[in-house]
Amino acid sequence: MWRNFLSVVFYYWLTLFSTFVLSSQNFTNIYEAYNQAKYLKALQIAEPFFDEHAGTPKFDKIYGAICLKLNKIDEAVFAFERAISQNPEDYQSLYFLALSYAKQRNYIQSEQALNALLSLELTPSLKANIIETLRLVKANTQKLESNISNKLSVYFGNDSNVNSGALDDRVVVSGLEILLDEESLKTSDQFIRYSYDLRGKWNRTQYDSWLLDFKIAQQSHQSLSQYNRTNSNLNFGYEYGKLPFKINVNSFFSVMALDEASYQQEFGFHSNLQYQLNKMWLAEIMTKFSKVNNVENDSLDSDIFDAGLSFIYLGKRFFSKYSFISGEQKADLELAQHFGRDYLNHSLYLVYNAQTKLSFFINAQKKQIEHHAMHPFFLILRDEDQRSMSIGANYKLSNHWQLNSKLSHYDKTSNIQIYEYDRLEWYLGASYEF
């Protein structure tokens, strides 16, 4: 948004440097390197004199200018703040302090600095430029204070195995799991899915924010209405980000209702610590603790502990994320320890932006599961591998409308046959964001 200010900035920098009275060869060398656009060289010349000259307006002005050009925004802010402390009516340093605040997304302090400028005696043209800058900063302040988006989606698709893979193993509507017959183990049906997603972000400062994410989805089947389900998730958290670190801490609550009756709830906390290795690579550490309450079967009540590591690549058109997660799900009841398990999960998520409106994605996961105790009926320890692969495409029709498609395959192998399943799901749909 600051493109409109380039001509103004260029004019004031010329004014700034033409009014300086240089007192030494060292300062002359710094200015010459800066005026030749050799900003890194200018910084290298200036650094040895920082301890001696920091706090003097002349040095702080040129040092702040160099840092601003090198995108060292925090350093630029500190330099211009020192210059202002020595001379509160130095409109040049005050103006560029306001721009530095704006680059930090610290719009409130930028607005205060610009208002302080307007109280000084300035030329009409300079005052007009400051007023225009102030208008844009206020617009961004309003966006910063409230950032809420809504999305409505509808999908039509087919599920080759409606009652398997939705939760741990399968959704059991009635009866004991060991009495399920072959027909109930794999049942295909068409479905329609509606969903609503509300996301909110409220920035407290340029570094930290409050986050809210609420999702609810209703899936209705054409023939097997007993498997109609509703999923709802609520996340509320806090985010702090100052390069190279960013941290998220969230609390969450989710509910699954099956055939209009509550089936399972989960609530807990999860956190992410992200570190930017360079311009394209990031590393992320994830932890999660949650408690599961299964309304239909108390034996499935459990505590979940997860810890994982991810590597993220951010390219111009390509995004990828590889994650490795180790977890434990402990059964609450002593008699249900055979439901407790340890697992290792590997996942890879890839996105390719073919053009501005069209993107493709692939999501692959493999989960190795080992249970804590022998199954009371089969008298062996369950050992399983669960795999999934999804491919899809999204096409943006406008700023609000988007077409979506996805094809997914899930399968699980187990040394107890009743827990194996194979599932293919596809859907086509559209979403509206506002």
MIPARO-792447 format. One record per residue (C-alpha): x negated, y, z negated. Coordinates in steps of 0.5 Angstrom, whole numbers. Layout:
# MIPARO-792447
<xx: X | yy: Y | zz: Z>
...
***
This chain:
# MIPARO-792447
<xx: 0 | yy: 0 | zz: 0>
<xx: -6 | yy: 4 | zz: -1>
<xx: -7 | yy: 5 | zz: 7>
<xx: -4 | yy: 12 | zz: 7>
<xx: -9 | yy: 14 | zz: 2>
<xx: -15 | yy: 13 | zz: 6>
<xx: -15 | yy: 19 | zz: 10>
<xx: -14 | yy: 23 | zz: 3>
<xx: -20 | yy: 19 | zz: -1>
<xx: -25 | yy: 20 | zz: 5>
<xx: -23 | yy: 28 | zz: 4>
<xx: -24 | yy: 28 | zz: -3>
<xx: -31 | yy: 23 | zz: -3>
<xx: -34 | yy: 28 | zz: 2>
<xx: -32 | yy: 34 | zz: -3>
<xx: -34 | yy: 30 | zz: -9>
<xx: -41 | yy: 29 | zz: -6>
<xx: -42 | yy: 36 | zz: -3>
<xx: -41 | yy: 39 | zz: -9>
<xx: -46 | yy: 35 | zz: -13>
<xx: -53 | yy: 38 | zz: -15>
<xx: -58 | yy: 33 | zz: -15>
<xx: -63 | yy: 33 | zz: -20>
<xx: -68 | yy: 28 | zz: -19>
<xx: -70 | yy: 23 | zz: -13>
<xx: -67 | yy: 17 | zz: -16>
<xx: -60 | yy: 20 | zz: -16>
<xx: -62 | yy: 22 | zz: -9>
<xx: -63 | yy: 15 | zz: -7>
<xx: -57 | yy: 13 | zz: -10>
<xx: -53 | yy: 18 | zz: -6>
<xx: -56 | yy: 16 | zz: 0>
<xx: -55 | yy: 9 | zz: 0>
<xx: -48 | yy: 10 | zz: -2>
<xx: -47 | yy: 15 | zz: 4>
<xx: -50 | yy: 10 | zz: 9>
<xx: -45 | yy: 5 | zz: 6>
<xx: -50 | yy: 1 | zz: 3>
<xx: -46 | yy: 0 | zz: -3>
<xx: -50 | yy: -6 | zz: -6>
<xx: -56 | yy: -3 | zz: -5>
<xx: -54 | yy: 3 | zz: -9>
<xx: -51 | yy: -1 | zz: -14>
<xx: -58 | yy: -4 | zz: -15>
<xx: -62 | yy: 3 | zz: -15>
<xx: -57 | yy: 5 | zz: -20>
<xx: -57 | yy: -1 | zz: -25>
<xx: -64 | yy: 1 | zz: -28>
<xx: -61 | yy: 8 | zz: -30>
<xx: -55 | yy: 5 | zz: -33>
<xx: -57 | yy: 5 | zz: -40>
<xx: -60 | yy: 12 | zz: -40>
<xx: -55 | yy: 16 | zz: -36>
<xx: -48 | yy: 12 | zz: -37>
<xx: -44 | yy: 18 | zz: -41>
<xx: -46 | yy: 23 | zz: -36>
<xx: -41 | yy: 26 | zz: -31>
<xx: -46 | yy: 26 | zz: -25>
<xx: -48 | yy: 19 | zz: -26>
<xx: -41 | yy: 16 | zz: -28>
<xx: -38 | yy: 19 | zz: -22>
<xx: -43 | yy: 16 | zz: -17>
<xx: -43 | yy: 9 | zz: -21>
<xx: -35 | yy: 9 | zz: -21>
<xx: -35 | yy: 10 | zz: -13>
<xx: -40 | yy: 5 | zz: -12>
<xx: -36 | yy: 0 | zz: -16>
<xx: -30 | yy: 2 | zz: -13>
<xx: -33 | yy: 0 | zz: -6>
<xx: -35 | yy: -6 | zz: -9>
<xx: -28 | yy: -8 | zz: -11>
<xx: -31 | yy: -8 | zz: -19>
<xx: -25 | yy: -5 | zz: -21>
<xx: -26 | yy: -6 | zz: -28>
<xx: -33 | yy: -3 | zz: -28>
<xx: -30 | yy: 3 | zz: -24>
<xx: -25 | yy: 5 | zz: -29>
<xx: -30 | yy: 5 | zz: -35>
<xx: -34 | yy: 9 | zz: -31>
<xx: -29 | yy: 14 | zz: -29>
<xx: -26 | yy: 14 | zz: -36>
<xx: -33 | yy: 16 | zz: -39>
<xx: -33 | yy: 22 | zz: -34>
<xx: -26 | yy: 24 | zz: -36>
<xx: -28 | yy: 24 | zz: -43>
<xx: -34 | yy: 29 | zz: -42>
<xx: -29 | yy: 33 | zz: -38>
<xx: -22 | yy: 32 | zz: -38>
<xx: -20 | yy: 37 | zz: -32>
<xx: -25 | yy: 34 | zz: -27>
<xx: -19 | yy: 33 | zz: -22>
<xx: -24 | yy: 29 | zz: -18>
<xx: -25 | yy: 23 | zz: -23>
<xx: -18 | yy: 24 | zz: -26>
<xx: -16 | yy: 22 | zz: -19>
<xx: -20 | yy: 16 | zz: -17>
<xx: -19 | yy: 14 | zz: -24>
<xx: -11 | yy: 14 | zz: -22>
<xx: -13 | yy: 10 | zz: -16>
<xx: -17 | yy: 5 | zz: -20>
<xx: -12 | yy: 4 | zz: -25>
<xx: -7 | yy: 2 | zz: -19>
<xx: -12 | yy: -3 | zz: -16>
<xx: -12 | yy: -6 | zz: -23>
<xx: -4 | yy: -6 | zz: -22>
<xx: -4 | yy: -2 | zz: -29>
<xx: 1 | yy: 3 | zz: -26>
<xx: 3 | yy: 6 | zz: -32>
<xx: -3 | yy: 9 | zz: -34>
<xx: -4 | yy: 11 | zz: -26>
<xx: 2 | yy: 14 | zz: -27>
<xx: 0 | yy: 18 | zz: -33>
<xx: -7 | yy: 20 | zz: -30>
<xx: -3 | yy: 23 | zz: -24>
<xx: 2 | yy: 27 | zz: -28>
<xx: -4 | yy: 30 | zz: -32>
<xx: -7 | yy: 32 | zz: -25>
<xx: -1 | yy: 36 | zz: -24>
<xx: -2 | yy: 40 | zz: -30>
<xx: -8 | yy: 42 | zz: -27>
<xx: -9 | yy: 48 | zz: -22>
<xx: -9 | yy: 45 | zz: -15>
<xx: -8 | yy: 47 | zz: -8>
<xx: -1 | yy: 46 | zz: -5>
<xx: -4 | yy: 41 | zz: 0>
<xx: -8 | yy: 37 | zz: -6>
<xx: -1 | yy: 37 | zz: -10>
<xx: 3 | yy: 35 | zz: -5>
<xx: -2 | yy: 29 | zz: -4>
<xx: -2 | yy: 27 | zz: -11>
<xx: 6 | yy: 27 | zz: -11>
<xx: 6 | yy: 22 | zz: -6>
<xx: 1 | yy: 18 | zz: -9>
<xx: 6 | yy: 18 | zz: -16>
<xx: 12 | yy: 16 | zz: -12>
<xx: 9 | yy: 10 | zz: -9>
<xx: 6 | yy: 8 | zz: -16>
<xx: 13 | yy: 9 | zz: -19>
<xx: 16 | yy: 5 | zz: -14>
<xx: 11 | yy: -1 | zz: -16>
<xx: 12 | yy: 1 | zz: -23>
<xx: 19 | yy: -1 | zz: -22>
<xx: 17 | yy: -8 | zz: -18>
<xx: 12 | yy: -9 | zz: -24>
<xx: 18 | yy: -9 | zz: -29>
<xx: 23 | yy: -13 | zz: -26>
<xx: 21 | yy: -19 | zz: -21>
<xx: 27 | yy: -23 | zz: -20>
<xx: 29 | yy: -28 | zz: -15>
<xx: 35 | yy: -33 | zz: -13>
<xx: 35 | yy: -39 | zz: -8>
<xx: 41 | yy: -43 | zz: -6>
<xx: 40 | yy: -49 | zz: -2>
<xx: 44 | yy: -55 | zz: 1>
<xx: 41 | yy: -61 | zz: 3>
<xx: 44 | yy: -67 | zz: 7>
<xx: 41 | yy: -74 | zz: 7>
<xx: 40 | yy: -81 | zz: 6>
<xx: 37 | yy: -85 | zz: 0>
<xx: 36 | yy: -93 | zz: 2>
<xx: 36 | yy: -95 | zz: -6>
<xx: 40 | yy: -90 | zz: -10>
<xx: 39 | yy: -93 | zz: -17>
<xx: 32 | yy: -94 | zz: -17>
<xx: 26 | yy: -90 | zz: -18>
<xx: 30 | yy: -84 | zz: -20>
<xx: 27 | yy: -84 | zz: -27>
<xx: 23 | yy: -90 | zz: -30>
<xx: 25 | yy: -96 | zz: -26>
<xx: 32 | yy: -95 | zz: -25>
<xx: 39 | yy: -92 | zz: -27>
<xx: 43 | yy: -97 | zz: -31>
<xx: 50 | yy: -95 | zz: -31>
<xx: 52 | yy: -101 | zz: -35>
<xx: 50 | yy: -108 | zz: -37>
<xx: 43 | yy: -111 | zz: -39>
<xx: 37 | yy: -109 | zz: -34>
<xx: 35 | yy: -117 | zz: -34>
<xx: 42 | yy: -118 | zz: -31>
<xx: 42 | yy: -114 | zz: -25>
<xx: 43 | yy: -118 | zz: -19>
<xx: 40 | yy: -117 | zz: -12>
<xx: 45 | yy: -112 | zz: -9>
<xx: 45 | yy: -108 | zz: -15>
<xx: 37 | yy: -107 | zz: -14>
<xx: 38 | yy: -104 | zz: -7>
<xx: 44 | yy: -100 | zz: -5>
<xx: 44 | yy: -95 | zz: 0>
<xx: 48 | yy: -89 | zz: 1>
<xx: 48 | yy: -82 | zz: 4>
<xx: 48 | yy: -76 | zz: 0>
<xx: 49 | yy: -68 | zz: -1>
<xx: 45 | yy: -64 | zz: -6>
<xx: 46 | yy: -57 | zz: -8>
<xx: 41 | yy: -53 | zz: -12>
<xx: 40 | yy: -46 | zz: -15>
<xx: 33 | yy: -44 | zz: -17>
<xx: 32 | yy: -37 | zz: -21>
<xx: 25 | yy: -35 | zz: -22>
<xx: 23 | yy: -28 | zz: -27>
<xx: 17 | yy: -25 | zz: -28>
<xx: 16 | yy: -19 | zz: -33>
<xx: 9 | yy: -16 | zz: -33>
<xx: 7 | yy: -13 | zz: -40>
<xx: 1 | yy: -10 | zz: -37>
<xx: -4 | yy: -11 | zz: -31>
<xx: -6 | yy: -18 | zz: -34>
<xx: 0 | yy: -21 | zz: -37>
<xx: 7 | yy: -23 | zz: -36>
<xx: 13 | yy: -27 | zz: -39>
<xx: 16 | yy: -32 | zz: -34>
<xx: 22 | yy: -36 | zz: -33>
<xx: 24 | yy: -41 | zz: -29>
<xx: 31 | yy: -44 | zz: -29>
<xx: 33 | yy: -50 | zz: -24>
<xx: 40 | yy: -54 | zz: -23>
<xx: 41 | yy: -59 | zz: -18>
<xx: 48 | yy: -63 | zz: -16>
<xx: 47 | yy: -69 | zz: -12>
<xx: 54 | yy: -73 | zz: -10>
<xx: 54 | yy: -79 | zz: -6>
<xx: 59 | yy: -81 | zz: 0>
<xx: 61 | yy: -88 | zz: -3>
<xx: 57 | yy: -89 | zz: -10>
<xx: 60 | yy: -84 | zz: -14>
<xx: 58 | yy: -87 | zz: -20>
<xx: 51 | yy: -85 | zz: -18>
<xx: 52 | yy: -78 | zz: -18>
<xx: 47 | yy: -74 | zz: -22>
<xx: 46 | yy: -67 | zz: -24>
<xx: 39 | yy: -65 | zz: -26>
<xx: 37 | yy: -58 | zz: -30>
<xx: 31 | yy: -55 | zz: -32>
<xx: 29 | yy: -49 | zz: -36>
<xx: 22 | yy: -46 | zz: -37>
<xx: 20 | yy: -40 | zz: -41>
<xx: 13 | yy: -38 | zz: -41>
<xx: 7 | yy: -33 | zz: -42>
<xx: 2 | yy: -32 | zz: -37>
<xx: -5 | yy: -28 | zz: -37>
<xx: -10 | yy: -27 | zz: -32>
<xx: -16 | yy: -24 | zz: -31>
<xx: -21 | yy: -26 | zz: -26>
<xx: -24 | yy: -31 | zz: -26>
<xx: -19 | yy: -34 | zz: -31>
<xx: -12 | yy: -35 | zz: -31>
<xx: -8 | yy: -39 | zz: -37>
<xx: 0 | yy: -41 | zz: -37>
<xx: 3 | yy: -43 | zz: -43>
<xx: 10 | yy: -46 | zz: -42>
<xx: 16 | yy: -49 | zz: -46>
<xx: 21 | yy: -53 | zz: -42>
<xx: 28 | yy: -57 | zz: -43>
<xx: 31 | yy: -61 | zz: -38>
<xx: 37 | yy: -65 | zz: -38>
<xx: 40 | yy: -71 | zz: -33>
<xx: 47 | yy: -72 | zz: -33>
<xx: 49 | yy: -79 | zz: -29>
<xx: 57 | yy: -79 | zz: -27>
<xx: 58 | yy: -73 | zz: -31>
<xx: 55 | yy: -76 | zz: -37>
<xx: 49 | yy: -74 | zz: -40>
<xx: 44 | yy: -79 | zz: -39>
<xx: 37 | yy: -77 | zz: -41>
<xx: 34 | yy: -70 | zz: -44>
<xx: 27 | yy: -68 | zz: -45>
<xx: 23 | yy: -62 | zz: -48>
<xx: 16 | yy: -60 | zz: -50>
<xx: 10 | yy: -56 | zz: -48>
<xx: 5 | yy: -55 | zz: -42>
<xx: -1 | yy: -51 | zz: -41>
<xx: -5 | yy: -49 | zz: -35>
<xx: -12 | yy: -46 | zz: -35>
<xx: -15 | yy: -44 | zz: -28>
<xx: -22 | yy: -42 | zz: -27>
<xx: -24 | yy: -39 | zz: -20>
<xx: -30 | yy: -42 | zz: -18>
<xx: -31 | yy: -38 | zz: -11>
<xx: -26 | yy: -34 | zz: -6>
<xx: -23 | yy: -41 | zz: -4>
<xx: -24 | yy: -46 | zz: -10>
<xx: -21 | yy: -46 | zz: -16>
<xx: -21 | yy: -51 | zz: -22>
<xx: -15 | yy: -53 | zz: -27>
<xx: -14 | yy: -56 | zz: -33>
<xx: -7 | yy: -58 | zz: -35>
<xx: -4 | yy: -61 | zz: -42>
<xx: 3 | yy: -63 | zz: -43>
<xx: 7 | yy: -66 | zz: -49>
<xx: 14 | yy: -67 | zz: -49>
<xx: 19 | yy: -72 | zz: -53>
<xx: 25 | yy: -76 | zz: -49>
<xx: 31 | yy: -77 | zz: -51>
<xx: 35 | yy: -83 | zz: -47>
<xx: 43 | yy: -82 | zz: -49>
<xx: 44 | yy: -89 | zz: -46>
<xx: 39 | yy: -93 | zz: -49>
<xx: 35 | yy: -91 | zz: -55>
<xx: 29 | yy: -96 | zz: -53>
<xx: 27 | yy: -91 | zz: -48>
<xx: 26 | yy: -85 | zz: -53>
<xx: 19 | yy: -83 | zz: -53>
<xx: 13 | yy: -78 | zz: -54>
<xx: 9 | yy: -76 | zz: -48>
<xx: 2 | yy: -74 | zz: -48>
<xx: -1 | yy: -72 | zz: -41>
<xx: -8 | yy: -69 | zz: -40>
<xx: -11 | yy: -67 | zz: -33>
<xx: -16 | yy: -64 | zz: -28>
<xx: -14 | yy: -61 | zz: -21>
<xx: -18 | yy: -58 | zz: -16>
<xx: -15 | yy: -53 | zz: -11>
<xx: -17 | yy: -50 | zz: -4>
<xx: -14 | yy: -44 | zz: -2>
<xx: -16 | yy: -42 | zz: 6>
<xx: -13 | yy: -38 | zz: 11>
<xx: -8 | yy: -43 | zz: 13>
<xx: -9 | yy: -49 | zz: 9>
<xx: -8 | yy: -50 | zz: 2>
<xx: -10 | yy: -57 | zz: -2>
<xx: -9 | yy: -59 | zz: -9>
<xx: -12 | yy: -66 | zz: -12>
<xx: -10 | yy: -68 | zz: -19>
<xx: -12 | yy: -73 | zz: -24>
<xx: -8 | yy: -74 | zz: -30>
<xx: -9 | yy: -79 | zz: -35>
<xx: -3 | yy: -80 | zz: -40>
<xx: 1 | yy: -84 | zz: -45>
<xx: 8 | yy: -85 | zz: -47>
<xx: 9 | yy: -88 | zz: -54>
<xx: 16 | yy: -91 | zz: -55>
<xx: 19 | yy: -88 | zz: -62>
<xx: 22 | yy: -95 | zz: -64>
<xx: 18 | yy: -101 | zz: -66>
<xx: 22 | yy: -106 | zz: -63>
<xx: 21 | yy: -102 | zz: -56>
<xx: 14 | yy: -102 | zz: -56>
<xx: 14 | yy: -106 | zz: -49>
<xx: 17 | yy: -99 | zz: -46>
<xx: 11 | yy: -95 | zz: -48>
<xx: 5 | yy: -95 | zz: -43>
<xx: -1 | yy: -91 | zz: -41>
<xx: -2 | yy: -89 | zz: -34>
<xx: -7 | yy: -86 | zz: -29>
<xx: -4 | yy: -81 | zz: -24>
<xx: -8 | yy: -79 | zz: -17>
<xx: -4 | yy: -74 | zz: -13>
<xx: -6 | yy: -70 | zz: -7>
<xx: -2 | yy: -64 | zz: -4>
<xx: -3 | yy: -61 | zz: 3>
<xx: 0 | yy: -55 | zz: 6>
<xx: -2 | yy: -52 | zz: 13>
<xx: 1 | yy: -46 | zz: 16>
<xx: 2 | yy: -47 | zz: 23>
<xx: 4 | yy: -40 | zz: 24>
<xx: 8 | yy: -34 | zz: 20>
<xx: 14 | yy: -38 | zz: 20>
<xx: 13 | yy: -45 | zz: 20>
<xx: 9 | yy: -49 | zz: 15>
<xx: 8 | yy: -57 | zz: 14>
<xx: 6 | yy: -61 | zz: 8>
<xx: 4 | yy: -68 | zz: 5>
<xx: 5 | yy: -70 | zz: -2>
<xx: 2 | yy: -77 | zz: -4>
<xx: 1 | yy: -80 | zz: -11>
<xx: -1 | yy: -86 | zz: -14>
<xx: 0 | yy: -88 | zz: -21>
<xx: -3 | yy: -94 | zz: -25>
<xx: 1 | yy: -96 | zz: -31>
<xx: 0 | yy: -101 | zz: -36>
<xx: 5 | yy: -102 | zz: -42>
<xx: 3 | yy: -103 | zz: -49>
<xx: 6 | yy: -109 | zz: -51>
<xx: 9 | yy: -116 | zz: -48>
<xx: 16 | yy: -116 | zz: -45>
<xx: 21 | yy: -119 | zz: -50>
<xx: 24 | yy: -123 | zz: -45>
<xx: 19 | yy: -125 | zz: -40>
<xx: 13 | yy: -125 | zz: -45>
<xx: 8 | yy: -122 | zz: -41>
<xx: 5 | yy: -115 | zz: -41>
<xx: 8 | yy: -111 | zz: -35>
<xx: 2 | yy: -108 | zz: -30>
<xx: 5 | yy: -104 | zz: -25>
<xx: 3 | yy: -99 | zz: -19>
<xx: 7 | yy: -94 | zz: -17>
<xx: 6 | yy: -90 | zz: -10>
<xx: 10 | yy: -85 | zz: -6>
<xx: 8 | yy: -81 | zz: 0>
<xx: 12 | yy: -75 | zz: 3>
<xx: 12 | yy: -71 | zz: 9>
<xx: 16 | yy: -65 | zz: 11>
<xx: 17 | yy: -58 | zz: 15>
<xx: 19 | yy: -51 | zz: 13>
<xx: 22 | yy: -46 | zz: 18>
<xx: 23 | yy: -39 | zz: 16>
<xx: 29 | yy: -36 | zz: 20>
<xx: 29 | yy: -29 | zz: 17>
<xx: 27 | yy: -26 | zz: 10>
<xx: 32 | yy: -29 | zz: 7>
<xx: 34 | yy: -36 | zz: 11>
<xx: 29 | yy: -42 | zz: 11>
<xx: 30 | yy: -49 | zz: 14>
<xx: 28 | yy: -55 | zz: 10>
<xx: 26 | yy: -62 | zz: 12>
<xx: 23 | yy: -68 | zz: 8>
<xx: 22 | yy: -75 | zz: 9>
<xx: 19 | yy: -79 | zz: 3>
<xx: 17 | yy: -87 | zz: 1>
<xx: 17 | yy: -89 | zz: -6>
<xx: 15 | yy: -96 | zz: -8>
<xx: 13 | yy: -100 | zz: -14>
<xx: 9 | yy: -107 | zz: -15>
<xx: 10 | yy: -110 | zz: -21>
<xx: 8 | yy: -117 | zz: -24>
<xx: 15 | yy: -117 | zz: -27>
<xx: 19 | yy: -118 | zz: -20>
<xx: 26 | yy: -114 | zz: -23>
<xx: 22 | yy: -108 | zz: -24>
<xx: 19 | yy: -107 | zz: -17>
<xx: 23 | yy: -103 | zz: -12>
<xx: 22 | yy: -100 | zz: -5>
<xx: 26 | yy: -93 | zz: -3>
<xx: 26 | yy: -89 | zz: 3>
<xx: 29 | yy: -82 | zz: 3>
<xx: 30 | yy: -76 | zz: 8>
<xx: 34 | yy: -70 | zz: 8>
<xx: 35 | yy: -64 | zz: 12>
<xx: 38 | yy: -57 | zz: 9>
<xx: 37 | yy: -50 | zz: 9>
<xx: 36 | yy: -45 | zz: 3>
<xx: 38 | yy: -37 | zz: 2>
<xx: 33 | yy: -33 | zz: -2>
<xx: 35 | yy: -26 | zz: -5>
***
